[in-house]
Amino acid sequence: MKLKKKCGIFGLFSIKYDNTLIDKTIIGLEHLQHRGREAAGISYYNDNIVVYKNFGLVKSIFKDFKNNNILVKSCIGHTRYSTTKKSNKSLSEQFDNIQPLYSELYDFSLVHNGNIPNMDNIIKKYNITEMKTDSDSEIFVKLIQMSKKKTFDEKVIEIVDKIPGVYSLIIQTKEAIYGIKDRYGIRPLCLAHNGETFCLSSESTYTGECSYIRELLSSEVVKIDNNGVNTIYKNDTNISNFCLFERIYFMKHTSTMNNELIESQRYTFGYKLGESEDILEYNNKHIIVVDIPNTAIPSAKGYADALNLKYTPIFEKISGTGRTFILPNNNSRYTTNRKGLKFKDNVTLDTTQSIVLVDDSLVRGNTIKSIVQKLHEYGITDIHLRISSPPVKYPCYYGIDIPTKEELLAYNHTIPEIENLLGITSLRYLDYDEMAKLYEGTHCGSCFTGKYNNELMNW
């Protein structure tokens, strides 16, 4: 199985022709750059659908494309997550995988966030042939092209009936854009509105000057056209299984999920972790709590508040470093962490005897290893690592590049072994049951439990 397309998607529709939609879509992709740094693209509708895409970061791809003043009715975009797999495809073949994907038949384009587990079986099940790419996203294009349904609405709805997951999709035609979530709602997609303009986005952190309305529901299909936004399909029997790792790490702290800021949820994770602390002497005035910027900042504050310890941010990321989790290999992750993180100016740790280092997750161990080394070089030897998520022990097949079990630190090693490998005094995680209770079963935690949804995995 290939893990692909852990990405960000964005789309705008205007009832009237608008010369700002393309720029706003590009800005939207810049705000979703943390979800993918390998490639990006947009498609827009003027007199026909035009696709513009390339390898690289959003700013470099579209640096000569902004302020184009093109009047359009809709524009959708995609930013692609790097993978750990080295492709043996030619550059032109790899280029074909960059989204949006376009179909001349029915004249539509499509962007996808997620991953279809066992895609080979679904290709056989529905007799899909002549795939132009090795991307699971092309399956959606093929199913629409092959559908015997009469209307395009029905062709789109049929996707939800045929494929249980995992996907959030935006589909563009000359008359509308569609937002689609799979039956389990694992990947995010939200809706926003401002007057005659509507937005669909992986995250609410930027919505093209529209006001956030809500997250799409599991199995929901919304159609946005000149009549506004309408839900054209929803199966009420489906249950939300939103990805816990999105809340823990992937989403921006300024995004909203279930009417609560991600930052607030991460603070709660840290607070719960602090409440379960059973090793440290809480009243030791020489202990400080330190975050690993930037995703762990709320959790470090929550942990410190739970124990009435001093929170002291001593590290900062060098501008342009970005998210290390989505870099393509271990060497690049380790090198980026060494170069991309530095002590803040005027940091003084002369009276500090112990540090509680708080991070949001521990996957491969590259980030922690380089930071612990920095602290050792500074002269701090009593380092307690606290992780505001459960141990990641199993791969993700649903759209996050959590690798094979063999690469996962927590799968291969006990806590004492990890403490020894990293050179730390102690290690504690947030208990899975504590985190799960916060969401009353409406979550996916397969990377923590190793329990996978049979409907998604077996065809």
Buried (B, 14 or more C-beta within 10 A) or exposed (E): EEBBBBBBBBBBBBBEEBEBBBBBBBBBBBBBBBBBBBBBBBBBBBEEBBBBBEBEBBEEBBEEEEEBEBBBBBBBBBBBBBBBEEEEEEEEEBBBBBBBBBBEEEBBBBBBBBBBBBBEEBBEEBEBEEBEBBBBBBBBBBBBBBBEEEEBBEBBBBBBEBBBBBBBBBBBBBBBBBBBBBBBBBBBBBBBBEEEBBBBBBBBBBBBBBEBBEBBBBBBBBBBBEEEBEEEBBBEEBEBBBBBBBBBBBBBBEBBBEEEBBBEBBBBBBBBBBEEBEEBEEEEEEBBBBBBBBBBBBBBBBBBBBBEBBBBBBBBBEEEBBBBBBBBEBEEBBBBBBEBBBEEEEBEBEEBEBBBBBBBBBBBBBBBBBBBBBBEEBEBEBBBBBBBBBBBBBBBBBBBBBBEEEBBBBBEBEEEEBBEBBBBBBBBBBBBEBBBEBBEEBBBBBBBEEEBBEEBBEB
